[in-house]
Amino acid sequence: MKLDDARKVIAAAEKKSKEIGQPMNIAVADEGGNLVSHVRMDGAWLGSIDISIKKAYTSRAFDVATKDLATHSQSGGQFFGIHASNNGMIMIFAGGIPLKRDGQIVGAIGVSGGSGDQDHAVAEAGAAAFV
């Protein structure tokens, strides 16, 4: 994951965020889950900075959309309690999506600042720009 790639992903996610009228925090991580780039749009929640970064990490750490991880981490689910692992780095709600190139996961996007559906939609827009 190069910085130019991360900037393209963020630009596409920002565009979607503006379309829906919800300012977001948008993070892109590399294949090791390390932050490559982050943007806090004007008016986006301060508390969502950390969450967006952790969503990108979570998505890469488990190679799954955080929306899907959330489904399985509820009480009685196979991954219940996973949010307490990895020193509190795991986010179990929508907004994180792995980024693939040539069938390989090479990073992830994490978005936070709206509802779960909004976060996921903005992350999807960013991920779609990653080619």
N, CA, C and O atoms as a printed pandas DataFrame, in Angstrom:
     atom_number atom_name residue_name chain_id  residue_number  x_coord  y_coord  z_coord
0              1         N          MET        A               1    0.847   -1.178    0.000
1              2        CA          MET        A               1    0.000    0.000    0.000
2              3         C          MET        A               1    0.892    1.239    0.000
3              4         O          MET        A               1    1.606    1.517    0.963
4              5         N          LYS        A               2    0.829    1.953   -1.079
5              6        CA          LYS        A               2    1.612    3.177   -1.200
6              7         C          LYS        A               2    0.746    4.371   -0.818
7              8         O          LYS        A               2   -0.482    4.298   -0.854
8              9         N          LEU        A               3    1.397    5.466   -0.453
9             10        CA          LEU        A               3    0.683    6.664   -0.047
10            11         C          LEU        A               3   -0.247    7.160   -1.155
11            12         O          LEU        A               3   -1.368    7.585   -0.873
12            13         N          ASP        A               4    0.200    7.112   -2.396
13            14        CA          ASP        A               4   -0.661    7.543   -3.504
14            15         C          ASP        A               4   -1.926    6.700   -3.591
15            16         O          ASP        A               4   -3.002    7.229   -3.872
16            17         N          ASP        A               5   -1.810    5.394   -3.354
17            18        CA          ASP        A               5   -2.982    4.516   -3.339
18            19         C          ASP        A               5   -3.936    4.930   -2.220
19            20         O          ASP        A               5   -5.146    5.030   -2.421
20            21         N          ALA        A               6   -3.371    5.165   -1.048
21            22        CA          ALA        A               6   -4.185    5.548    0.106
22            23         C          ALA        A               6   -4.913    6.862   -0.163
23            24         O          ALA        A               6   -6.075    7.019    0.214
24            25         N          ARG        A               7   -4.244    7.792   -0.803
25            26        CA          ARG        A               7   -4.874    9.082   -1.114
26            27         C          ARG        A               7   -6.041    8.913   -2.086
27            28         O          ARG        A               7   -7.050    9.607   -1.954
28            29         N          LYS        A               8   -5.926    8.013   -3.053
29            30        CA          LYS        A               8   -7.020    7.753   -3.992
30            31         C          LYS        A               8   -8.227    7.148   -3.259
31            32         O          LYS        A               8   -9.372    7.522   -3.513
32            33         N          VAL        A               9   -7.955    6.233   -2.370
33            34        CA          VAL        A               9   -9.014    5.599   -1.582
34            35         C          VAL        A               9   -9.717    6.656   -0.734
35            36         O          VAL        A               9  -10.946    6.706   -0.687
36            37         N          ILE        A              10   -8.946    7.484   -0.077
37            38        CA          ILE        A              10   -9.516    8.527    0.778
38            39         C          ILE        A              10  -10.318    9.525   -0.043
39            40         O          ILE        A              10  -11.403    9.934    0.372
40            41         N          ALA        A              11   -9.805    9.921   -1.197
41            42        CA          ALA        A              11  -10.527   10.882   -2.045
42            43         C          ALA        A              11  -11.896   10.348   -2.444
43            44         O          ALA        A              11  -12.883   11.082   -2.411
44            45         N          ALA        A              12  -11.962    9.073   -2.822
45            46        CA          ALA        A              12  -13.238    8.471   -3.210
46            47         C          ALA        A              12  -14.186    8.384   -2.006
47            48         O          ALA        A              12  -15.387    8.618   -2.138
48            49         N          ALA        A              13  -13.646    8.052   -0.858
49            50        CA          ALA        A              13  -14.468    7.978    0.349
50            51         C          ALA        A              13  -14.968    9.374    0.747
51            52         O          ALA        A              13  -16.120    9.530    1.151
52            53         N          GLU        A              14  -14.109   10.371    0.634
53            54        CA          GLU        A              14  -14.527   11.749    0.927
54            55         C          GLU        A              14  -15.660   12.192    0.010
55            56         O          GLU        A              14  -16.616   12.829    0.454
56            57         N          LYS        A              15  -15.549   11.855   -1.259
57            58        CA          LYS        A              15  -16.582   12.216   -2.226
58            59         C          LYS        A              15  -17.934   11.634   -1.808
59            60         O          LYS        A              15  -18.947   12.333   -1.822
60            61         N          LYS        A              16  -17.942   10.357   -1.438
61            62        CA          LYS        A              16  -19.180    9.705   -0.994
62            63         C          LYS        A              16  -19.705   10.354    0.286
63            64         O          LYS        A              16  -20.910   10.554    0.435
64            65         N          SER        A              17  -18.811   10.676    1.196
65            66        CA          SER        A              17  -19.194   11.309    2.444
66            67         C          SER        A              17  -19.890   12.645    2.194
67            68         O          SER        A              17  -20.884   12.974    2.840
68            69         N          LYS        A              18  -19.351   13.399    1.253
69            70        CA          LYS        A              18  -19.969   14.683    0.906
70            71         C          LYS        A              18  -21.334   14.473    0.258
71            72         O          LYS        A              18  -22.268   15.234    0.512
72            73         N          GLU        A              19  -21.453   13.440   -0.580
73            74        CA          GLU        A              19  -22.732   13.136   -1.237
74            75         C          GLU        A              19  -23.838   12.849   -0.232
75            76         O          GLU        A              19  -24.985   13.257   -0.417
76            77         N          ILE        A              20  -23.476   12.136    0.841
77            78        CA          ILE        A              20  -24.491   11.791    1.840
78            79         C          ILE        A              20  -24.612   12.851    2.934
79            80         O          ILE        A              20  -25.491   12.765    3.791
80            81         N          GLY        A              21  -23.729   13.847    2.904
81            82        CA          GLY        A              21  -23.812   14.951    3.850
82            83         C          GLY        A              21  -23.373   14.622    5.258
83            84         O          GLY        A              21  -23.870   15.206    6.220
84            85         N          GLN        A              22  -22.434   13.682    5.387
85            86        CA          GLN        A              22  -21.961   13.280    6.716
86            87         C          GLN        A              22  -20.440   13.323    6.760
87            88         O          GLN        A              22  -19.787   12.488    6.134
88            89         N          PRO        A              23  -19.861   14.278    7.485
89            90        CA          PRO        A              23  -18.392   14.324    7.572
90            91         C          PRO        A              23  -17.844   13.099    8.305
91            92         O          PRO        A              23  -18.429   12.628    9.280
92            93         N          MET        A              24  -16.721   12.599    7.818
93            94        CA          MET        A              24  -16.154   11.351    8.326
94            95         C          MET        A              24  -14.670   11.462    8.631
95            96         O          MET        A              24  -13.974   12.358    8.152
96            97         N          ASN        A              25  -14.218   10.537    9.431
97            98        CA          ASN        A              25  -12.799   10.239    9.600
98            99         C          ASN        A              25  -12.536    9.023    8.732
99           100         O          ASN        A              25  -13.273    8.038    8.788
100          101         N          ILE        A              26  -11.479    9.094    7.926
101          102        CA          ILE        A              26  -11.174    8.028    6.981
102          103         C          ILE        A              26   -9.714    7.640    7.148
103          104         O          ILE        A              26   -8.824    8.483    7.039
104          105         N          ALA        A              27   -9.471    6.362    7.413
105          106        CA          ALA        A              27   -8.115    5.858    7.614
106          107         C          ALA        A              27   -7.819    4.746    6.619
107          108         O          ALA        A              27   -8.703    3.963    6.267
108          109         N          VAL        A              28   -6.575    4.682    6.170
109          110        CA          VAL        A              28   -6.124    3.587    5.313
110          111         C          VAL        A              28   -4.887    2.976    5.957
111          112         O          VAL        A              28   -3.943    3.675    6.324
112          113         N          ALA        A              29   -4.918    1.653    6.082
113          114        CA          ALA        A              29   -3.809    0.904    6.668
114          115         C          ALA        A              29   -3.156    0.028    5.607
115          116         O          ALA        A              29   -3.780   -0.320    4.604
116          117         N          ASP        A              30   -1.898   -0.325    5.837
117          118        CA          ASP        A              30   -1.167   -1.204    4.919
118          119         C          ASP        A              30   -1.403   -2.664    5.290
119          120         O          ASP        A              30   -2.221   -2.966    6.158
120          121         N          GLU        A              31   -0.682   -3.568    4.627
121          122        CA          GLU        A              31   -0.920   -5.003    4.848
122          123         C          GLU        A              31   -0.590   -5.460    6.263
123          124         O          GLU        A              31   -1.061   -6.512    6.695
124          125         N          GLY        A              32    0.208   -4.691    6.986
125          126        CA          GLY        A              32    0.502   -5.015    8.377
126          127         C          GLY        A              32   -0.452   -4.361    9.358
127          128         O          GLY        A              32   -0.290   -4.500   10.570
128          129         N          GLY        A              33   -1.452   -3.646    8.842
129          130        CA          GLY        A              33   -2.410   -2.964    9.710
130          131         C          GLY        A              33   -1.920   -1.611   10.198
131          132         O          GLY        A              33   -2.558   -0.990   11.048
132          133         N          ASN        A              34   -0.792   -1.148    9.667
133          134        CA          ASN        A              34   -0.215    0.127   10.085
134          135         C          ASN        A              34   -0.844    1.278    9.305
135          136         O          ASN        A              34   -1.117    1.152    8.112
136          137         N          LEU        A              35   -1.066    2.378    9.971
137          138        CA          LEU        A              35   -1.670    3.542    9.346
138          139         C          LEU        A              35   -0.778    4.092    8.241
139          140         O          LEU        A              35    0.413    4.321    8.455
140          141         N          VAL        A              36   -1.353    4.303    7.057
141          142        CA          VAL        A              36   -0.664    4.933    5.934
142          143         C          VAL        A              36   -1.112    6.386    5.817
143          144         O          VAL        A              36   -0.294    7.285    5.626
144          145         N          SER        A              37   -2.429    6.605    5.933
145          146        CA          SER        A              37   -2.958    7.953    5.803
146          147         C          SER        A              37   -4.293    8.056    6.533
147          148         O          SER        A              37   -5.022    7.074    6.674
148          149         N          HIS        A              38   -4.594    9.266    6.991
149          150        CA          HIS        A              38   -5.848    9.528    7.689
150          151         C          HIS        A              38   -6.312   10.936    7.356
151          152         O          HIS        A              38   -5.503   11.856    7.231
152          153         N          VAL        A              39   -7.627   11.096    7.214
153          154        CA          VAL        A              39   -8.229   12.406    7.001
154          155         C          VAL        A              39   -9.385   12.563    7.972
155          156         O          VAL        A              39  -10.220   11.671    8.123
156          157         N          ARG        A              40   -9.415   13.703    8.618
157          158        CA          ARG        A              40  -10.592   14.084    9.412
158          159         C          ARG        A              40  -11.248   15.226    8.670
159          160         O          ARG        A              40  -10.723   16.338    8.622
160          161         N          MET        A              41  -12.397   14.942    8.095
161          162        CA          MET        A              41  -13.111   15.968    7.343
162          163         C          MET        A              41  -13.620   17.043    8.299
163          164         O          MET        A              41  -13.868   16.780    9.475
164          165         N          ASP        A              42  -13.770   18.247    7.775
165          166        CA          ASP        A              42  -14.292   19.344    8.586
166          167         C          ASP        A              42  -15.615   18.931    9.219
167          168         O          ASP        A              42  -16.530   18.478    8.531
168          169         N          GLY        A              43  -15.705   19.092   10.521
169          170        CA          GLY        A              43  -16.927   18.770   11.240
170          171         C          GLY        A              43  -17.056   17.331   11.691
171          172         O          GLY        A              43  -18.013   16.991   12.385
172          173         N          ALA        A              44  -16.117   16.476   11.314
173          174        CA          ALA        A              44  -16.186   15.067   11.751
174          175         C          ALA        A              44  -15.871   14.976   13.246
175          176         O          ALA        A              44  -15.095   15.767   13.781
176          177         N          TRP        A              45  -16.476   14.019   13.890
177          178        CA          TRP        A              45  -16.306   13.841   15.336
178          179         C          TRP        A              45  -14.859   13.538   15.705
179          180         O          TRP        A              45  -14.193   12.741   15.044
180          181         N          LEU        A              46  -14.382   14.176   16.760
181          182        CA          LEU        A              46  -13.039   13.906   17.263
182          183         C          LEU        A              46  -12.894   12.469   17.741
183          184         O          LEU        A              46  -11.863   11.833   17.522
184          185         N          GLY        A              47  -13.927   11.968   18.388
185          186        CA          GLY        A              47  -13.876   10.608   18.914
186          187         C          GLY        A              47  -13.782    9.537   17.843
187          188         O          GLY        A              47  -13.414    8.396   18.124
188          189         N          SER        A              48  -14.117    9.908   16.609
189          190        CA          SER        A              48  -14.082    8.936   15.520
190          191         C          SER        A              48  -12.711    8.809   14.866
191          192         O          SER        A              48  -12.512    7.924   14.033
192          193         N          ILE        A              49  -11.777    9.661   15.218
193          194        CA          ILE        A              49  -10.413    9.526   14.680
194          195         C          ILE        A              49   -9.875    8.154   15.051
195          196         O          ILE        A              49   -9.488    7.369   14.185
196          197         N          ASP        A              50   -9.855    7.875   16.342
197          198        CA          ASP        A              50   -9.345    6.609   16.856
198          199         C          ASP        A              50  -10.136    5.422   16.305
199          200         O          ASP        A              50   -9.564    4.389   15.958
200          201         N          ILE        A              51  -11.447    5.583   16.231
201          202        CA          ILE        A              51  -12.293    4.490   15.770
202          203         C          ILE        A              51  -12.002    4.147   14.311
203          204         O          ILE        A              51  -11.919    2.970   13.962
204          205         N          SER        A              52  -11.846    5.157   13.456
205          206        CA          SER        A              52  -11.574    4.883   12.038
206          207         C          SER        A              52  -10.256    4.143   11.862
207          208         O          SER        A              52  -10.162    3.222   11.051
208          209         N          ILE        A              53   -9.256    4.536   12.607
209          210        CA          ILE        A              53   -7.947    3.878   12.532
210          211         C          ILE        A              53   -8.062    2.424   12.999
211          212         O          ILE        A              53   -7.487    1.521   12.391
212          213         N          LYS        A              54   -8.801    2.213   14.070
213          214        CA          LYS        A              54   -8.968    0.860   14.597
214          215         C          LYS        A              54   -9.838   -0.011   13.695
215          216         O          LYS        A              54   -9.644   -1.225   13.641
216          217         N          LYS        A              55  -10.793    0.589   12.990
217          218        CA          LYS        A              55  -11.585   -0.189   12.036
218          219         C          LYS        A              55  -10.697   -0.684   10.892
219          220         O          LYS        A              55  -10.811   -1.832   10.463
220          221         N          ALA        A              56   -9.814    0.187   10.404
221          222        CA          ALA        A              56   -8.887   -0.242    9.345
222          223         C          ALA        A              56   -7.997   -1.371    9.869
223          224         O          ALA        A              56   -7.797   -2.370    9.178
224          225         N          TYR        A              57   -7.469   -1.222   11.069
225          226        CA          TYR        A              57   -6.618   -2.265   11.659
226          227         C          TYR        A              57   -7.393   -3.584   11.794
227          228         O          TYR        A              57   -6.905   -4.643   11.401
228          229         N          THR        A              58   -8.585   -3.506   12.346
229          230        CA          THR        A              58   -9.400   -4.706   12.568
230          231         C          THR        A              58   -9.677   -5.431   11.262
231          232         O          THR        A              58   -9.545   -6.651   11.170
232          233         N          SER        A              59  -10.062   -4.665   10.261
233          234        CA          SER        A              59  -10.387   -5.264    8.975
234          235         C          SER        A              59   -9.193   -5.989    8.379
235          236         O          SER        A              59   -9.339   -7.055    7.781
236          237         N          ARG        A              60   -8.014   -5.407    8.541
237          238        CA          ARG        A              60   -6.800   -6.058    8.029
238          239         C          ARG        A              60   -6.369   -7.210    8.932
239          240         O          ARG        A              60   -5.940   -8.253    8.437
240          241         N          ALA        A              61   -6.474   -7.039   10.218
241          242        CA          ALA        A              61   -6.025   -8.081   11.153
242          243         C          ALA        A              61   -6.796   -9.386   10.973
243          244         O          ALA        A              61   -6.245  -10.471   11.153
244          245         N          PHE        A              62   -8.076   -9.270   10.618
245          246        CA          PHE        A              62   -8.913  -10.463   10.461
246          247         C          PHE        A              62   -9.374  -10.683    9.020
247          248         O          PHE        A              62  -10.118  -11.621    8.735
248          249         N          ASP        A              63   -8.926   -9.812    8.115
249          250        CA          ASP        A              63   -9.261   -9.937    6.686
250          251         C          ASP        A              63  -10.755  -10.099    6.445
251          252         O          ASP        A              63  -11.202  -10.964    5.691
252          253         N          VAL        A              64  -11.504   -9.239    7.111
253          254        CA          VAL        A              64  -12.959   -9.287    7.010
254          255         C          VAL        A              64  -13.506   -7.875    7.174
255          256         O          VAL        A              64  -12.904   -7.043    7.853
256          257         N          ALA        A              65  -14.645   -7.612    6.553
257          258        CA          ALA        A              65  -15.324   -6.343    6.796
258          259         C          ALA        A              65  -15.778   -6.318    8.253
259          260         O          ALA        A              65  -16.293   -7.313    8.761
260          261         N          THR        A              66  -15.592   -5.201    8.912
261          262        CA          THR        A              66  -15.977   -5.121   10.321
262          263         C          THR        A              66  -17.481   -5.314   10.495
263          264         O          THR        A              66  -17.933   -5.744   11.556
264          265         N          LYS        A              67  -18.244   -5.002    9.475
265          266        CA          LYS        A              67  -19.689   -5.231    9.505
266          267         C          LYS        A              67  -19.979   -6.723    9.694
267          268         O          LYS        A              67  -20.878   -7.093   10.450
268          269         N          ASP        A              68  -19.224   -7.567    9.013
269          270        CA          ASP        A              68  -19.406   -9.014    9.131
270          271         C          ASP        A              68  -18.892   -9.537   10.467
271          272         O          ASP        A              68  -19.490  -10.433   11.064
272          273         N          LEU        A              69  -17.793   -8.980   10.927
273          274        CA          LEU        A              69  -17.263   -9.381   12.234
274          275         C          LEU        A              69  -18.268   -9.045   13.332
275          276         O          LEU        A              69  -18.432   -9.804   14.287
276          277         N          ALA        A              70  -18.929   -7.921   13.194
277          278        CA          ALA        A              70  -19.921   -7.509   14.187
278          279         C          ALA        A              70  -21.025   -8.541   14.341
279          280         O          ALA        A              70  -21.479   -8.815   15.452
280          281         N          THR        A              71  -21.449   -9.103   13.237
281          282        CA          THR        A              71  -22.522  -10.096   13.247
282          283         C          THR        A              71  -22.153  -11.304   14.105
283          284         O          THR        A              71  -22.996  -11.844   14.820
284          285         N          HIS        A              72  -20.899  -11.723   14.031
285          286        CA          HIS        A              72  -20.458  -12.929   14.730
286          287         C          HIS        A              72  -19.891  -12.670   16.128
287          288         O          HIS        A              72  -19.526  -13.612   16.831
288          289         N          SER        A              73  -19.818  -11.404   16.530
289          290        CA          SER        A              73  -19.209  -11.105   17.828
290          291         C          SER        A              73  -20.228  -10.704   18.888
291          292         O          SER        A              73  -19.859  -10.246   19.970
292          293         N          GLN        A              74  -21.502  -10.877   18.579
293          294        CA          GLN        A              74  -22.552  -10.579   19.548
294          295         C          GLN        A              74  -22.651  -11.716   20.566
295          296         O          GLN        A              74  -22.133  -12.809   20.338
296          297         N          SER        A              75  -23.305  -11.456   21.664
297          298        CA          SER        A              75  -23.471  -12.458   22.711
298          299         C          SER        A              75  -23.988  -13.765   22.117
299          300         O          SER        A              75  -25.011  -13.781   21.432
300          301         N          GLY        A              76  -23.292  -14.838   22.377
301          302        CA          GLY        A              76  -23.650  -16.148   21.846
302          303         C          GLY        A              76  -23.008  -16.467   20.514
303          304         O          GLY        A              76  -23.064  -17.606   20.052
304          305         N          GLY        A              77  -22.394  -15.463   19.886
305          306        CA          GLY        A              77  -21.743  -15.667   18.594
306          307         C          GLY        A              77  -20.367  -16.301   18.756
307          308         O          GLY        A              77  -19.796  -16.301   19.847
308          309         N          GLN        A              78  -19.842  -16.838   17.662
309          310        CA          GLN        A              78  -18.566  -17.552   17.714
310          311         C          GLN        A              78  -17.387  -16.658   18.078
311          312         O          GLN        A              78  -16.370  -17.159   18.557
312          313         N          PHE        A              79  -17.496  -15.340   17.864
313          314        CA          PHE        A              79  -16.397  -14.430   18.188
314          315         C          PHE        A              79  -16.739  -13.468   19.324
315          316         O          PHE        A              79  -16.133  -12.404   19.448
316          317         N          PHE        A              80  -17.709  -13.846   20.148
317          318        CA          PHE        A              80  -18.088  -13.000   21.271
318          319         C          PHE        A              80  -16.863  -12.722   22.151
319          320         O          PHE        A              80  -16.155  -13.646   22.551
320          321         N          GLY        A              81  -16.628  -11.466   22.441
321          322        CA          GLY        A              81  -15.501  -11.056   23.276
322          323         C          GLY        A              81  -14.265  -10.648   22.490
323          324         O          GLY        A              81  -13.280  -10.199   23.076
324          325         N          ILE        A              82  -14.306  -10.797   21.168
325          326        CA          ILE        A              82  -13.124  -10.486   20.344
326          327         C          ILE        A              82  -12.704   -9.029   20.472
327          328         O          ILE        A              82  -11.527   -8.699   20.324
328          329         N          HIS        A              83  -13.672   -8.156   20.747
329          330        CA          HIS        A              83  -13.371   -6.729   20.861
330          331         C          HIS        A              83  -12.398   -6.427   22.008
331          332         O          HIS        A              83  -11.774   -5.366   22.028
332          333         N          ALA        A              84  -12.272   -7.332   22.938
333          334        CA          ALA        A              84  -11.363   -7.134   24.061
334          335         C          ALA        A              84   -9.943   -7.610   23.752
335          336         O          ALA        A              84   -9.040   -7.435   24.570
336          337         N          SER        A              85   -9.741   -8.206   22.583
337          338        CA          SER        A              85   -8.416   -8.706   22.220
338          339         C          SER        A              85   -7.557   -7.611   21.593
339          340         O          SER        A              85   -8.035   -6.501   21.357
340          341         N          ASN        A              86   -6.326   -7.915   21.331
341          342        CA          ASN        A              86   -5.405   -7.009   20.640
342          343         C          ASN        A              86   -5.290   -5.648   21.333
343          344         O          ASN        A              86   -5.247   -4.611   20.671
344          345         N          ASN        A              87   -5.242   -5.660   22.648
345          346        CA          ASN        A              87   -5.068   -4.437   23.439
346          347         C          ASN        A              87   -6.079   -3.348   23.094
347          348         O          ASN        A              87   -5.734   -2.168   23.047
348          349         N          GLY        A              88   -7.321   -3.743   22.855
349          350        CA          GLY        A              88   -8.375   -2.785   22.591
350          351         C          GLY        A              88   -8.386   -2.208   21.189
351          352         O          GLY        A              88   -9.051   -1.200   20.946
352          353         N          MET        A              89   -7.664   -2.821   20.257
353          354        CA          MET        A              89   -7.589   -2.314   18.881
354          355         C          MET        A              89   -8.745   -2.787   18.001
355          356         O          MET        A              89   -8.849   -2.359   16.851
356          357         N          ILE        A              90   -9.610   -3.654   18.510
357          358        CA          ILE        A              90  -10.630   -4.282   17.669
358          359         C          ILE        A              90  -11.956   -3.527   17.742
359          360         O          ILE        A              90  -12.501   -3.300   18.822
360          361         N          MET        A              91  -12.456   -3.148   16.581
361          362        CA          MET        A              91  -13.749   -2.471   16.454
362          363         C          MET        A              91  -14.719   -3.442   15.797
363          364         O          MET        A              91  -14.423   -4.010   14.745
364          365         N          ILE        A              92  -15.869   -3.630   16.414
365          366        CA          ILE        A              92  -16.810   -4.642   15.918
366          367         C          ILE        A              92  -18.104   -4.017   15.395
367          368         O          ILE        A              92  -19.197   -4.521   15.649
368          369         N          PHE        A              93  -17.963   -2.923   14.669
369          370        CA          PHE        A              93  -19.121   -2.385   13.987
370          371         C          PHE        A              93  -18.717   -1.875   12.617
371          372         O          PHE        A              93  -17.531   -1.693   12.345
372          373         N          ALA        A              94  -19.684   -1.647   11.761
373          374        CA          ALA        A              94  -19.474   -1.380   10.342
374          375         C          ALA        A              94  -18.554   -0.190   10.079
375          376         O          ALA        A              94  -18.510    0.771   10.848
376          377         N          GLY        A              95  -17.810   -0.287    8.950
377          378        CA          GLY        A              95  -16.969    0.817    8.503
378          379         C          GLY        A              95  -15.553    0.420    8.138
379          380         O          GLY        A              95  -14.783    1.268    7.686
380          381         N          GLY        A              96  -15.184   -0.834    8.317
381          382        CA          GLY        A              96  -13.855   -1.315    7.935
382          383         C          GLY        A              96  -13.970   -2.343    6.827
383          384         O          GLY        A              96  -14.792   -3.257    6.903
384          385         N          ILE        A              97  -13.141   -2.194    5.787
385          386        CA          ILE        A              97  -13.181   -3.123    4.648
386          387         C          ILE        A              97  -11.757   -3.410    4.186
387          388         O          ILE        A              97  -10.969   -2.480    4.015
388          389         N          PRO        A              98  -11.413   -4.689    3.980
389          390        CA          PRO        A              98  -10.091   -5.016    3.439
390          391         C          PRO        A              98   -9.936   -4.481    2.013
391          392         O          PRO        A              98  -10.915   -4.373    1.274
392          393         N          LEU        A              99   -8.716   -4.153    1.640
393          394        CA          LEU        A              99   -8.407   -3.703    0.280
394          395         C          LEU        A              99   -7.578   -4.776   -0.401
395          396         O          LEU        A              99   -6.552   -5.216    0.119
396          397         N          LYS        A             100   -8.047   -5.196   -1.590
397          398        CA          LYS        A             100   -7.385   -6.294   -2.301
398          399         C          LYS        A             100   -6.783   -5.810   -3.606
399          400         O          LYS        A             100   -7.318   -4.924   -4.273
400          401         N          ARG        A             101   -5.658   -6.412   -3.950
401          402        CA          ARG        A             101   -5.028   -6.225   -5.264
402          403         C          ARG        A             101   -4.593   -7.591   -5.748
403          404         O          ARG        A             101   -3.878   -8.310   -5.050
404          405         N          ASP        A             102   -5.028   -7.946   -6.949
405          406        CA          ASP        A             102   -4.709   -9.247   -7.537
406          407         C          ASP        A             102   -5.088  -10.396   -6.609
407          408         O          ASP        A             102   -4.366  -11.388   -6.502
408          409         N          GLY        A             103   -6.229  -10.249   -5.941
409          410        CA          GLY        A             103   -6.725  -11.300   -5.066
410          411         C          GLY        A             103   -6.072  -11.362   -3.696
411          412         O          GLY        A             103   -6.455  -12.194   -2.874
412          413         N          GLN        A             104   -5.108  -10.513   -3.434
413          414        CA          GLN        A             104   -4.396  -10.494   -2.146
414          415         C          GLN        A             104   -4.821   -9.275   -1.332
415          416         O          GLN        A             104   -4.960   -8.182   -1.882
416          417         N          ILE        A             105   -5.026   -9.451   -0.049
417          418        CA          ILE        A             105   -5.337   -8.319    0.815
418          419         C          ILE        A             105   -4.034   -7.577    1.113
419          420         O          ILE        A             105   -3.071   -8.149    1.624
420          421         N          VAL        A             106   -4.036   -6.290    0.778
421          422        CA          VAL        A             106   -2.822   -5.482    0.927
422          423         C          VAL        A             106   -3.030   -4.279    1.846
423          424         O          VAL        A             106   -2.145   -3.435    1.991
424          425         N          GLY        A             107   -4.192   -4.213    2.455
425          426        CA          GLY        A             107   -4.484   -3.104    3.349
426          427         C          GLY        A             107   -5.953   -3.091    3.703
427          428         O          GLY        A             107   -6.670   -4.070    3.497
428          429         N          ALA        A             108   -6.396   -1.943    4.249
429          430        CA          ALA        A             108   -7.792   -1.811    4.636
430          431         C          ALA        A             108   -8.141   -0.341    4.791
431          432         O          ALA        A             108   -7.277    0.507    5.014
432          433         N          ILE        A             109   -9.424   -0.067    4.666
433          434        CA          ILE        A             109   -9.958    1.263    4.935
434          435         C          ILE        A             109  -10.837    1.176    6.175
435          436         O          ILE        A             109  -11.537    0.186    6.386
436          437         N          GLY        A             110  -10.793    2.222    6.991
437          438        CA          GLY        A             110  -11.659    2.340    8.152
438          439         C          GLY        A             110  -12.324    3.702    8.139
439          440         O          GLY        A             110  -11.653    4.718    7.958
440          441         N          VAL        A             111  -13.634    3.734    8.330
441          442        CA          VAL        A             111  -14.404    4.970    8.281
442          443         C          VAL        A             111  -15.278    5.067    9.523
443          444         O          VAL        A             111  -15.893    4.087    9.944
444          445         N          SER        A             112  -15.325    6.269   10.105
445          446        CA          SER        A             112  -16.179    6.481   11.271
446          447         C          SER        A             112  -16.652    7.931   11.305
447          448         O          SER        A             112  -15.914    8.854   10.958
448          449         N          GLY        A             113  -17.888    8.105   11.728
449          450        CA          GLY        A             113  -18.427    9.449   11.862
450          451         C          GLY        A             113  -19.922    9.534   11.625
451          452         O          GLY        A             113  -20.533   10.574   11.873
452          453         N          GLY        A             114  -20.511    8.455   11.150
453          454        CA          GLY        A             114  -21.951    8.445   10.905
454          455         C          GLY        A             114  -22.564    7.195   11.492
455          456         O          GLY        A             114  -22.025    6.598   12.424
456          457         N          SER        A             115  -23.703    6.806   10.935
457          458        CA          SER        A             115  -24.312    5.536   11.345
458          459         C          SER        A             115  -23.472    4.399   10.775
459          460         O          SER        A             115  -22.600    4.628    9.937
460          461         N          GLY        A             116  -23.727    3.197   11.218
461          462        CA          GLY        A             116  -23.006    2.050   10.680
462          463         C          GLY        A             116  -23.203    1.910    9.182
463          464         O          GLY        A             116  -22.255    1.620    8.453
464          465         N          ASP        A             117  -24.423    2.114    8.722
465          466        CA          ASP        A             117  -24.703    2.027    7.286
466          467         C          ASP        A             117  -23.946    3.104    6.510
467          468         O          ASP        A             117  -23.411    2.836    5.435
468          469         N          GLN        A             118  -23.902    4.320    7.053
469          470        CA          GLN        A             118  -23.164    5.402    6.394
470          471         C          GLN        A             118  -21.673    5.102    6.359
471          472         O          GLN        A             118  -21.024    5.266    5.326
472          473         N          ASP        A             119  -21.136    4.666    7.483
473          474        CA          ASP        A             119  -19.701    4.344    7.553
474          475         C          ASP        A             119  -19.353    3.273    6.524
475          476         O          ASP        A             119  -18.350    3.388    5.818
476          477         N          HIS        A             120  -20.177    2.239    6.440
477          478        CA          HIS        A             120  -19.908    1.140    5.510
478          479         C          HIS        A             120  -20.001    1.618    4.060
479          480         O          HIS        A             120  -19.170    1.249    3.231
480          481         N          ALA        A             121  -21.001    2.431    3.756
481          482        CA          ALA        A             121  -21.170    2.934    2.391
482          483         C          ALA        A             121  -19.970    3.783    1.966
483          484         O          ALA        A             121  -19.513    3.684    0.828
484          485         N          VAL        A             122  -19.468    4.603    2.863
485          486        CA          VAL        A             122  -18.310    5.441    2.551
486          487         C          VAL        A             122  -17.065    4.565    2.392
487          488         O          VAL        A             122  -16.249    4.798    1.500
488          489         N          ALA        A             123  -16.920    3.566    3.250
489          490        CA          ALA        A             123  -15.787    2.643    3.126
490          491         C          ALA        A             123  -15.858    1.872    1.811
491          492         O          ALA        A             123  -14.835    1.668    1.158
492          493         N          GLU        A             124  -17.053    1.445    1.420
493          494        CA          GLU        A             124  -17.215    0.743    0.141
494          495         C          GLU        A             124  -16.798    1.621   -1.037
495          496         O          GLU        A             124  -16.159    1.147   -1.976
496          497         N          ALA        A             125  -17.161    2.895   -0.981
497          498        CA          ALA        A             125  -16.790    3.818   -2.056
498          499         C          ALA        A             125  -15.273    3.963   -2.140
499          500         O          ALA        A             125  -14.705    3.996   -3.231
500          501         N          GLY        A             126  -14.629    4.047   -0.990
501          502        CA          GLY        A             126  -13.174    4.127   -0.967
502          503         C          GLY        A             126  -12.535    2.859   -1.494
503          504         O          GLY        A             126  -11.590    2.909   -2.281
504          505         N          ALA        A             127  -13.055    1.722   -1.055
505          506        CA          ALA        A             127  -12.506    0.437   -1.485
506          507         C          ALA        A             127  -12.676    0.235   -2.990
507          508         O          ALA        A             127  -11.817   -0.363   -3.637
508          509         N          ALA        A             128  -13.766    0.725   -3.540
509          510        CA          ALA        A             128  -14.019    0.578   -4.978
510          511         C          ALA        A             128  -12.998    1.345   -5.806
511          512         O          ALA        A             128  -12.754    1.002   -6.963
512          513         N          ALA        A             129  -12.407    2.367   -5.232
513          514        CA          ALA        A             129  -11.403    3.171   -5.945
514          515         C          ALA        A             129  -10.013    2.536   -5.924
515          516         O          ALA        A             129   -9.102    2.987   -6.618
516          517         N          PHE        A             130   -9.866    1.489   -5.122
517          518        CA          PHE        A             130   -8.571    0.826   -5.019
518          519         C          PHE        A             130   -8.446   -0.216   -6.115
519          520         O          PHE        A             130   -9.095   -1.261   -6.073
520          521         N          VAL        A             131   -7.617    0.074   -7.084
521          522        CA          VAL        A             131   -7.435   -0.840   -8.219
522          523         C          VAL        A             131   -5.966   -1.126   -8.438
523          524         O          VAL        A             131   -5.613   -1.875   -9.349
